[in-house]
Amino acid sequence: FPVTICREIDEYDFDLGAIRSNQMLIKTKYTGICRSDIDQYAGKIEIPYGCFGHESVGEVVAVGSDITEFRVGDYVASRDDLAYSPYFYATEINTAKIPELHPRYITEPVACSVNIAHQMLFASKENIQKVLIVGPGFVANLTAQCLRYKIPNIEIHVIGTHNVTEWNLIDAKFVTF
């Protein structure tokens, strides 16, 4: 049997500093455990910022002056760091609105949907005008919401026929063959 040496976890207070114009202050309500958290705890990879946590659900309690899509009181899923703390700062690109405060939104796929949209935007050398999403599931819809936020006029097409109400909210067009 392999032996794993684990680190101790200490609780301590730290100052978040002043909110920046591109940040939201999130009150943590639920936090998930990512595979990277386990590797960090086991000492296999470095712990960023000295704290665990980057998959969370919370409530927006303050917004910086450049925040346009989120309001105080919104419920959000975020992949920003320091989410094991009672409060943390998040950015719009790493955050998605969620319809209710529920732990099901802290699952890894929520963070993945934000990552997918983020990578599409930054990896593309051209302006994305249209996107085709295969499968109308929850993760796909969150990905589309992130894209809609960053590119308001993007044309979103989706293959599939369920979750119609959620897709209509972001003006997606259904594709059939």
LORO-355550 format. One record per atom (N, C-alpha, C): y, x, z. Coordinates in steps of 0.001 Angstrom, whole numbers, plus 500000, padded with zeros to 6 digits. Atoms other than C-alpha are relative to their C-alpha. Last residue first. Layout:
N
+--------+--------+--------+
:     py :     px :     pz :
+--------+--------+--------+
:      Y :      X :      Z :
...
+--------+--------+--------+
// end
This chain:
177
+--------+--------+--------+
:     py :     px :     pz :
+--------+--------+--------+
: 500600 : 499537 : 501246 :
: 517067 : 468852 : 461273 :
: 499135 : 498927 : 499432 :
: 501405 : 500382 : 500145 :
: 519462 : 467749 : 463966 :
: 499508 : 500512 : 498656 :
: 500575 : 499618 : 501293 :
: 522734 : 469206 : 465201 :
: 498547 : 499542 : 499989 :
: 501450 : 499856 : 500017 :
: 524721 : 467635 : 468023 :
: 499506 : 500250 : 498579 :
: 500592 : 500768 : 501083 :
: 528442 : 468286 : 468169 :
: 498507 : 500269 : 499974 :
: 501003 : 499305 : 500812 :
: 530043 : 469416 : 471393 :
: 499482 : 499051 : 498930 :
: 499823 : 500277 : 501426 :
: 533263 : 467854 : 472694 :
: 499051 : 500801 : 499111 :
: 499390 : 498803 : 500589 :
: 533119 : 469455 : 476138 :
: 500073 : 499902 : 498484 :
: 498836 : 499599 : 499207 :
: 532578 : 466179 : 477996 :
: 500686 : 501240 : 499440 :
: 498839 : 500729 : 500509 :
: 530277 : 465025 : 475184 :
: 501266 : 500381 : 500759 :
: 499545 : 499344 : 501225 :
: 527850 : 467790 : 476158 :
: 501204 : 499285 : 499395 :
: 499387 : 498713 : 499663 :
: 527587 : 466506 : 479731 :
: 500548 : 500710 : 498758 :
: 498744 : 500236 : 499280 :
: 526997 : 462920 : 478572 :
: 500718 : 501303 : 500314 :
: 498930 : 500355 : 500943 :
: 524401 : 463965 : 475990 :
: 501340 : 499832 : 500710 :
: 498749 : 499632 : 499311 :
: 522175 : 465696 : 478547 :
: 501228 : 499689 : 499147 :
: 499830 : 500501 : 498639 :
: 519292 : 465269 : 476081 :
: 501269 : 500577 : 500623 :
: 499484 : 501359 : 499869 :
: 519199 : 465429 : 472281 :
: 500090 : 499503 : 501440 :
: 500674 : 500702 : 498919 :
: 518674 : 468976 : 471149 :
: 500651 : 498647 : 500207 :
: 501245 : 500584 : 500484 :
: 520352 : 471547 : 468935 :
: 499281 : 499400 : 501194 :
: 501174 : 499862 : 499149 :
: 523940 : 472160 : 470002 :
: 498803 : 499305 : 499359 :
: 501092 : 500806 : 500540 :
: 527090 : 472812 : 468024 :
: 498778 : 500257 : 500861 :
: 501286 : 499840 : 499335 :
: 530270 : 474064 : 469672 :
: 499006 : 499017 : 499403 :
: 500871 : 501091 : 500425 :
: 533398 : 474581 : 467583 :
: 498619 : 500239 : 500594 :
: 501301 : 499627 : 500545 :
: 535775 : 476863 : 469480 :
: 499199 : 498744 : 499637 :
: 500260 : 500668 : 501275 :
: 539297 : 475498 : 469883 :
: 498646 : 500345 : 499387 :
: 499890 : 501461 : 499949 :
: 539679 : 476266 : 473608 :
: 499638 : 499285 : 498699 :
: 499591 : 500298 : 501382 :
: 538341 : 479836 : 473304 :
: 500095 : 498480 : 499884 :
: 499378 : 498809 : 500587 :
: 538072 : 481268 : 476862 :
: 500516 : 499754 : 498586 :
: 498880 : 499556 : 499176 :
: 537456 : 477931 : 478590 :
: 500741 : 501166 : 499334 :
: 498898 : 500946 : 500233 :
: 535327 : 476588 : 475767 :
: 501227 : 500415 : 500804 :
: 499424 : 499691 : 501317 :
: 533135 : 479707 : 475968 :
: 501195 : 499107 : 499706 :
: 499309 : 498706 : 499873 :
: 532625 : 479211 : 479705 :
: 500662 : 500390 : 498680 :
: 498769 : 500239 : 499242 :
: 531813 : 475533 : 479149 :
: 500809 : 501283 : 500151 :
: 499027 : 500630 : 500902 :
: 529330 : 476473 : 476411 :
: 501317 : 499721 : 500715 :
: 499571 : 498956 : 500933 :
: 527521 : 478842 : 478774 :
: 501075 : 499453 : 499066 :
: 499064 : 499142 : 499262 :
: 527438 : 476103 : 481417 :
: 500525 : 501132 : 499125 :
: 498750 : 500732 : 499844 :
: 525910 : 473733 : 478847 :
: 501023 : 500827 : 500779 :
: 499307 : 499996 : 501291 :
: 523270 : 476265 : 477855 :
: 501356 : 499301 : 500112 :
: 499480 : 498647 : 500191 :
: 522346 : 476777 : 481501 :
: 500779 : 500092 : 498690 :
: 498929 : 499713 : 499062 :
: 522007 : 473021 : 482080 :
: 500633 : 501377 : 499763 :
: 500218 : 499958 : 498558 :
: 519886 : 472282 : 479041 :
: 501226 : 500419 : 500789 :
: 498862 : 500595 : 499296 :
: 520941 : 471278 : 475523 :
: 499876 : 499998 : 501519 :
: 500448 : 500596 : 498747 :
: 518646 : 473652 : 473628 :
: 501169 : 499500 : 500816 :
: 501317 : 500601 : 500169 :
: 519670 : 476045 : 470871 :
: 499518 : 499512 : 501362 :
: 500789 : 499825 : 498793 :
: 523388 : 476712 : 471063 :
: 498693 : 499238 : 499813 :
: 501151 : 500894 : 500007 :
: 525265 : 477220 : 467822 :
: 499164 : 500319 : 501223 :
: 501187 : 499515 : 499309 :
: 528724 : 478752 : 468129 :
: 498920 : 498922 : 499910 :
: 501088 : 500956 : 499882 :
: 531783 : 478458 : 465962 :
: 498855 : 500647 : 500769 :
: 499448 : 501325 : 500282 :
: 535182 : 480161 : 465852 :
: 498962 : 498901 : 500167 :
: 501068 : 500989 : 500076 :
: 534385 : 483531 : 467401 :
: 500649 : 498638 : 499799 :
: 499711 : 501190 : 499211 :
: 537162 : 485956 : 466586 :
: 498880 : 498992 : 499811 :
: 499240 : 501022 : 500712 :
: 535574 : 489090 : 465229 :
: 500329 : 498865 : 500961 :
: 498863 : 499297 : 500598 :
: 534385 : 492301 : 466869 :
: 500885 : 499032 : 499213 :
: 499640 : 500415 : 501353 :
: 532113 : 490346 : 469171 :
: 501220 : 500765 : 499506 :
: 500796 : 499244 : 500961 :
: 530747 : 492233 : 472169 :
: 500399 : 499689 : 498559 :
: 499597 : 498602 : 500008 :
: 533489 : 491069 : 474536 :
: 499214 : 500856 : 499015 :
: 498568 : 499826 : 500250 :
: 533263 : 487363 : 473858 :
: 500381 : 501464 : 499857 :
: 499686 : 500454 : 501362 :
: 529508 : 487171 : 473513 :
: 501450 : 500295 : 499652 :
: 500476 : 498991 : 500952 :
: 529040 : 489302 : 476641 :
: 500290 : 499603 : 498557 :
: 499179 : 498802 : 499845 :
: 531206 : 486988 : 478773 :
: 499598 : 501070 : 498966 :
: 498698 : 500293 : 500607 :
: 529478 : 483876 : 477459 :
: 500893 : 501236 : 500029 :
: 500208 : 500172 : 501439 :
: 526063 : 485339 : 478244 :
: 501328 : 499754 : 499301 :
: 500185 : 498687 : 500632 :
: 527183 : 486601 : 481662 :
: 499844 : 499898 : 498487 :
: 498677 : 499359 : 500008 :
: 528522 : 483168 : 482664 :
: 499909 : 501370 : 499327 :
: 499204 : 500714 : 500994 :
: 525229 : 481598 : 481622 :
: 501408 : 500587 : 499907 :
: 500358 : 499565 : 501360 :
: 523303 : 484297 : 483474 :
: 500849 : 499304 : 498952 :
: 499356 : 498702 : 500223 :
: 525170 : 483594 : 486715 :
: 499707 : 500504 : 498592 :
: 498565 : 500285 : 500043 :
: 524113 : 479963 : 486456 :
: 500761 : 501295 : 499752 :
: 499541 : 500433 : 501332 :
: 520591 : 481039 : 485483 :
: 501480 : 499666 : 499914 :
: 499711 : 498911 : 500942 :
: 520259 : 483046 : 488721 :
: 500449 : 499497 : 498628 :
: 501138 : 499347 : 500631 :
: 520364 : 479966 : 490902 :
: 500454 : 501044 : 498992 :
: 499963 : 498565 : 499727 :
: 523447 : 479239 : 492970 :
: 498871 : 500744 : 499324 :
: 499119 : 499281 : 500912 :
: 524019 : 475811 : 491393 :
: 500081 : 501496 : 500286 :
: 500698 : 499763 : 501267 :
: 520980 : 474253 : 493067 :
: 500856 : 500790 : 499010 :
: 500566 : 498659 : 500150 :
: 522722 : 474817 : 496410 :
: 499281 : 500241 : 498682 :
: 501448 : 500087 : 499815 :
: 524889 : 471701 : 495995 :
: 499401 : 501386 : 499770 :
: 500375 : 498895 : 499120 :
: 528636 : 471113 : 496139 :
: 498522 : 499855 : 500323 :
: 500179 : 500358 : 498602 :
: 529191 : 468856 : 493173 :
: 499630 : 501247 : 500790 :
: 499617 : 501376 : 499700 :
: 530256 : 468876 : 489530 :
: 499905 : 499598 : 501466 :
: 501235 : 500763 : 499850 :
: 530337 : 472641 : 489050 :
: 500363 : 498601 : 500493 :
: 499891 : 501194 : 499172 :
: 533205 : 474670 : 487704 :
: 498641 : 499325 : 500057 :
: 500149 : 501262 : 500716 :
: 532222 : 478072 : 486333 :
: 500181 : 498853 : 500979 :
: 500125 : 501205 : 499202 :
: 533307 : 481517 : 487518 :
: 499874 : 498774 : 499111 :
: 501268 : 499900 : 499274 :
: 533085 : 485084 : 486245 :
: 499649 : 498724 : 500762 :
: 501069 : 499658 : 500945 :
: 535755 : 484689 : 483548 :
: 498641 : 500041 : 500684 :
: 500383 : 501136 : 500838 :
: 538047 : 482823 : 485961 :
: 498819 : 500327 : 499092 :
: 499167 : 500097 : 501196 :
: 538084 : 485595 : 488544 :
: 499496 : 498850 : 499140 :
: 500713 : 500169 : 501263 :
: 536718 : 485449 : 492072 :
: 501008 : 499931 : 498866 :
: 499182 : 500257 : 501181 :
: 537973 : 486629 : 495453 :
: 499123 : 499913 : 498766 :
: 499954 : 498900 : 500954 :
: 535810 : 486269 : 498534 :
: 500905 : 499606 : 498845 :
: 499024 : 500178 : 501079 :
: 535595 : 484194 : 501702 :
: 499908 : 501201 : 499066 :
: 499519 : 501383 : 499920 :
: 532847 : 483733 : 504328 :
: 501002 : 499650 : 498898 :
: 498952 : 500126 : 498996 :
: 531177 : 486965 : 503161 :
: 500503 : 498552 : 500020 :
: 500652 : 500228 : 498711 :
: 527860 : 486995 : 501368 :
: 501027 : 499892 : 501120 :
: 500276 : 501412 : 499745 :
: 529775 : 486448 : 498108 :
: 499226 : 499741 : 501284 :
: 499634 : 500286 : 498618 :
: 531240 : 489972 : 498157 :
: 499710 : 498563 : 500411 :
: 500598 : 499349 : 498837 :
: 530877 : 490333 : 494402 :
: 500628 : 499528 : 501304 :
: 499203 : 498899 : 499452 :
: 531793 : 487915 : 491612 :
: 499373 : 500512 : 501282 :
: 500823 : 498788 : 499960 :
: 529023 : 485879 : 489998 :
: 500812 : 501197 : 500480 :
: 499379 : 498737 : 500386 :
: 530577 : 482518 : 490727 :
: 498996 : 501136 : 500049 :
: 501063 : 499006 : 499912 :
: 529603 : 478866 : 490946 :
: 500602 : 501290 : 499475 :
: 500276 : 499006 : 501028 :
: 532539 : 476585 : 491633 :
: 498729 : 500779 : 500296 :
: 501246 : 499331 : 499651 :
: 533651 : 473471 : 493482 :
: 499618 : 500913 : 498846 :
: 501091 : 499966 : 500982 :
: 537292 : 472624 : 492886 :
: 498783 : 500677 : 500612 :
: 500911 : 501117 : 499801 :
: 539402 : 471909 : 496005 :
: 498868 : 499941 : 498992 :
: 500465 : 500050 : 498619 :
: 542326 : 474139 : 495044 :
: 499157 : 498737 : 500158 :
: 499044 : 500516 : 499017 :
: 542547 : 474066 : 491261 :
: 499382 : 500109 : 501397 :
: 500579 : 500353 : 498708 :
: 540824 : 475929 : 488440 :
: 501104 : 499576 : 500951 :
: 501073 : 500985 : 500158 :
: 541587 : 476193 : 484725 :
: 499400 : 499517 : 501320 :
: 499608 : 501218 : 500712 :
: 544982 : 477910 : 484759 :
: 498943 : 498906 : 499999 :
: 501173 : 500869 : 500092 :
: 544857 : 480851 : 487170 :
: 500427 : 498676 : 499380 :
: 500506 : 500015 : 501375 :
: 547757 : 483219 : 486409 :
: 498770 : 499105 : 499812 :
: 499047 : 500623 : 500932 :
: 549696 : 482432 : 489623 :
: 499509 : 499943 : 498554 :
: 498908 : 499134 : 500411 :
: 546756 : 483175 : 491900 :
: 500837 : 499331 : 498918 :
: 500030 : 499478 : 501365 :
: 544680 : 480348 : 493325 :
: 501210 : 500892 : 499759 :
: 498687 : 499497 : 500428 :
: 543782 : 479330 : 496879 :
: 499847 : 500553 : 498589 :
: 499037 : 500303 : 498937 :
: 540955 : 477402 : 498596 :
: 501395 : 500541 : 499708 :
: 498750 : 499287 : 500234 :
: 538477 : 477123 : 495715 :
: 500987 : 499581 : 501087 :
: 498854 : 500871 : 500257 :
: 535191 : 475847 : 497122 :
: 501245 : 500858 : 499831 :
: 498954 : 500132 : 499005 :
: 531927 : 477698 : 497008 :
: 501078 : 499042 : 499569 :
: 499329 : 501270 : 500220 :
: 528669 : 478365 : 495293 :
: 501036 : 499887 : 501097 :
: 499579 : 500894 : 498929 :
: 527368 : 481873 : 495137 :
: 500541 : 498690 : 499465 :
: 500383 : 501308 : 500526 :
: 525641 : 484596 : 493242 :
: 500307 : 498986 : 501080 :
: 499184 : 500304 : 501175 :
: 527255 : 487989 : 493781 :
: 499545 : 498726 : 499305 :
: 499688 : 501357 : 500414 :
: 526093 : 489045 : 497217 :
: 500868 : 499889 : 498775 :
: 500909 : 500711 : 500883 :
: 525766 : 492238 : 499179 :
: 500649 : 498734 : 499462 :
: 500415 : 501355 : 499613 :
: 528486 : 494407 : 500632 :
: 499049 : 499418 : 498967 :
: 500570 : 499988 : 498673 :
: 529400 : 498112 : 500633 :
: 499505 : 498647 : 500489 :
: 498991 : 500410 : 499018 :
: 531719 : 497615 : 497664 :
: 499468 : 499987 : 501432 :
: 498595 : 499943 : 500398 :
: 528698 : 497932 : 495364 :
: 500904 : 499460 : 501109 :
: 499391 : 501285 : 499654 :
: 525389 : 498610 : 497145 :
: 501476 : 500068 : 499607 :
: 498821 : 499983 : 499147 :
: 523722 : 501519 : 495368 :
: 500504 : 498585 : 500260 :
: 498734 : 499883 : 500736 :
: 520232 : 501156 : 493949 :
: 501157 : 499885 : 500985 :
: 500311 : 499534 : 501358 :
: 516709 : 501698 : 495280 :
: 501244 : 500149 : 499138 :
: 499465 : 498667 : 500238 :
: 517733 : 501528 : 498951 :
: 499722 : 500551 : 498614 :
: 501092 : 499028 : 499924 :
: 515468 : 498594 : 499787 :
: 500467 : 501426 : 499739 :
: 500484 : 499995 : 498624 :
: 518505 : 496423 : 500514 :
: 498906 : 501044 : 500193 :
: 498975 : 499353 : 499192 :
: 520006 : 497379 : 497160 :
: 499539 : 500111 : 501448 :
: 500048 : 498564 : 500293 :
: 516765 : 496556 : 495353 :
: 501044 : 500771 : 500795 :
: 501247 : 499489 : 499410 :
: 516631 : 493179 : 497101 :
: 499886 : 501505 : 499763 :
: 499794 : 499952 : 498551 :
: 520279 : 492463 : 496272 :
: 498772 : 500589 : 500696 :
: 499264 : 498765 : 499697 :
: 519573 : 493427 : 492631 :
: 500303 : 500111 : 501497 :
: 500944 : 498865 : 500006 :
: 516888 : 490748 : 492465 :
: 500722 : 501300 : 500347 :
: 500326 : 499481 : 501325 :
: 519532 : 488220 : 493391 :
: 498994 : 501139 : 500142 :
: 500431 : 498609 : 499926 :
: 519664 : 486308 : 496661 :
: 499533 : 500409 : 498619 :
: 501361 : 499702 : 500420 :
: 521662 : 483136 : 496477 :
: 499691 : 501471 : 500182 :
: 500171 : 498736 : 500706 :
: 524744 : 482167 : 498437 :
: 498535 : 500196 : 499667 :
: 501398 : 499614 : 500177 :
: 525926 : 478748 : 499580 :
: 499965 : 501327 : 499253 :
: 500773 : 501111 : 499427 :
: 529289 : 477490 : 500920 :
: 498504 : 500303 : 499946 :
: 501432 : 500020 : 500287 :
: 531504 : 480540 : 500393 :
: 499339 : 498826 : 500722 :
: 500687 : 500115 : 498712 :
: 535231 : 479801 : 500575 :
: 498519 : 499822 : 499677 :
: 501116 : 500927 : 499905 :
: 536666 : 481087 : 497297 :
: 499452 : 500015 : 501422 :
: 500672 : 499778 : 498728 :
: 540070 : 482700 : 496878 :
: 498956 : 498901 : 500156 :
: 500098 : 501196 : 499177 :
: 540975 : 482641 : 493214 :
: 499344 : 500416 : 501298 :
: 501116 : 500272 : 499097 :
: 542136 : 485701 : 491314 :
: 500107 : 498617 : 500641 :
: 501159 : 500423 : 500803 :
: 544251 : 486584 : 488271 :
: 498791 : 499639 : 500862 :
: 499635 : 501120 : 500871 :
: 547606 : 486716 : 490138 :
: 498811 : 499463 : 499207 :
: 499343 : 499563 : 501236 :
: 546150 : 488900 : 492868 :
: 500237 : 498786 : 499114 :
: 500566 : 500547 : 501229 :
: 545379 : 487581 : 496357 :
: 500812 : 500492 : 498798 :
: 499264 : 501120 : 500596 :
: 546558 : 489861 : 499127 :
: 499322 : 499545 : 498706 :
: 498725 : 499669 : 500629 :
: 544062 : 492052 : 500925 :
: 500630 : 498751 : 499396 :
: 500052 : 500202 : 501444 :
: 540433 : 491148 : 501508 :
: 501278 : 500457 : 499300 :
: 498810 : 500667 : 500519 :
: 540573 : 492671 : 504983 :
: 499879 : 499881 : 498483 :
: 499214 : 499183 : 500907 :
: 537217 : 493528 : 506502 :
: 501126 : 499150 : 499441 :
: 498813 : 500641 : 500564 :
: 535196 : 492283 : 509419 :
: 500668 : 500961 : 499046 :
: 498716 : 499428 : 499625 :
: 531694 : 493551 : 510117 :
: 501119 : 499227 : 499327 :
: 498936 : 500975 : 500203 :
: 528086 : 492450 : 510102 :
: 501305 : 500642 : 500460 :
: 499000 : 500123 : 498948 :
: 525567 : 495217 : 509668 :
: 500991 : 498906 : 499628 :
: 498846 : 500758 : 500480 :
: 522419 : 495071 : 507594 :
: 500933 : 499801 : 501175 :
: 499524 : 500997 : 499051 :
: 519924 : 497786 : 508340 :
: 501185 : 499288 : 499378 :
: 498756 : 499705 : 499292 :
: 518421 : 499488 : 505355 :
: 500272 : 498928 : 501036 :
: 498893 : 500940 : 500157 :
: 514833 : 499183 : 504229 :
: 501197 : 500442 : 500831 :
: 499042 : 499726 : 498937 :
: 512201 : 501859 : 503673 :
: 501208 : 499105 : 499749 :
: 498613 : 500205 : 500382 :
: 509368 : 500498 : 501576 :
: 500889 : 500261 : 501208 :
: 499128 : 500170 : 498849 :
: 505860 : 501846 : 502008 :
: 501430 : 499882 : 499500 :
: 498761 : 499216 : 499997 :
: 503450 : 501352 : 499133 :
: 500837 : 499683 : 501238 :
: 498807 : 500838 : 500000 :
: 500000 : 500000 : 500000 :
: 501247 : 500876 : 500000 :
+--------+--------+--------+
// end
